[in-house]
Amino acid sequence: MEFSSRMRASMLIVIMFCVMCVSTVLTREEKIAAAEAEQEANLYVSCESSY
């Protein structure tokens, strides 16, 4: 019985760690996408103003 509860607690910790890692990666990807979109918008504006 004690082994089962320890195993369950260990699995919960692993799952929480995985969720934290995935959320960190998704946040980073979202920031990169926003920065790329902003950079593309700035390039478009600069190209438009040069004509």
DAMO-V120627 format. One record per backbone hydrogen bond with DSSP energy under -0.5 kcal/mol. NH is the residue of the N-H (numbers start at 0). CO is the residue of the C=O. Records with the same first field share a line. If there is no record, write none. Layout:
NH = CO ; CO
//
This chain:
4 = 0
5 = 1
6 = 2
7 = 3
8 = 4
9 = 5
10 = 6
11 = 7
12 = 8
13 = 9
14 = 10
15 = 11
16 = 12
17 = 13
18 = 14
19 = 15
20 = 16
21 = 17
22 = 18
23 = 19
24 = 20
25 = 21
26 = 22
27 = 23
28 = 24
29 = 25
30 = 26
31 = 27
32 = 28
33 = 29
34 = 30
35 = 31
36 = 32
37 = 33
38 = 34
39 = 35
40 = 36
41 = 37
42 = 38
43 = 39
44 = 40
45 = 41
46 = 42
47 = 43
48 = 44
49 = 45
50 = 46 ; 47
//
